[in-house]
């Protein structure tokens, strides 16, 4: 019997910001180019909504056998509400029929949410309130998809009454995940590791199209997926449909559909939702081979560009220089750090995965100019405020 918990990480990748050195100290309106709103509308209508409709069709054709869990940021939900509210209605119907479920995640798709425990709790509560308002849903399982798999975060998950957490297994940003011991003085949530090898096979198989037909690509993907499917039970597999290059989106979705149909037809395959995982006995093995870290290692905080950009982002975290909270949510999106990954130096990776910048360095340069702009404007406001106070007092 093959038991799979299928997960999709749904987040609209942020657009390219045109901010150069000579834009620094100018008004923040220069950061919000008119193309940004058009970009989000286009991605919602041409990529995200068609994928949700495809998912609904696959679930219907499976007679309820197929189940899938979504990790979807609050910012993406709000964009769907603004641009495609019908998609939320569709998700609500699937949720009511217990065909999909949601992960508990922070509202913003930002590494800042995982670097600060207080910010983590605030963002999580904000996301939960949004899900409750939209769908009446309260997720039971947390998804930790970043390098910050720390004891403090697990403690925060326990404090917000989440009994289980799904985490990436193996190495990530040079840090080996450690399971907290009972000596911590608090009960840790149950931990369920993502099978990174299967996740990598799926994501890479959807992008590695070449000259094969959709059916041939789906068959090759299915064969490789089942070949590496271990005897352990259940297996958690996750992928991100919107990280794929727009040029491959339609073909990748077709391969995904054909692959899932083959998986559903297999009589000894069962699909689970995360809320059903704690009912299973699972052994957390920390001796996972390094190759299983492929899909996550080096994407966010691996190289010097990413680390320097994140340090500067933390520096301006408490900045009040932006008048638009929505704009700040876009700017602190962790995908800007992914755009700086040195994997984008490889032509094959550039061809398959979305990145609006021509190179990791251009992504870094533009992002640092944006943060510098925010920082300098905040310093100017602070200096002006102090000068005004001195004038009043004299």
Secondary structure, DSSP 8 states (H G I E B T S, - for coil): -EEEEEEEEE----------GGGTTS-GGGGS-THHHHHHHHHIIIIIHHHHHHHHHHHHHTTT---EEEEE-HHHHHHHHHH-HHHHHHHHHHHHTTSEEE-B--SS--THHHH-HHHHHHHHHHHHHHHHHHH-----EEEE-SS---HHHHHHHHHTT--EEEEE-SEETTEE-----GGGSS---EEEEE-HHHHHHHHHHHH--TT--HHHHHHHHHHHHHHT--SSS-EEEEE-TTSB-GGGHHHHHHHHHHHHHHHHH-TTEEE--HHHHTTS-----S---GGGGTTTTTSSSSSHHHHHHHHHHHHTTT----S-HHHHHHHT-THHHHTT-GGGGSHHHHHHB--SSSSHHHHHHHHHHHHHHHHHHHHHHHHHHHHHHHHHH-
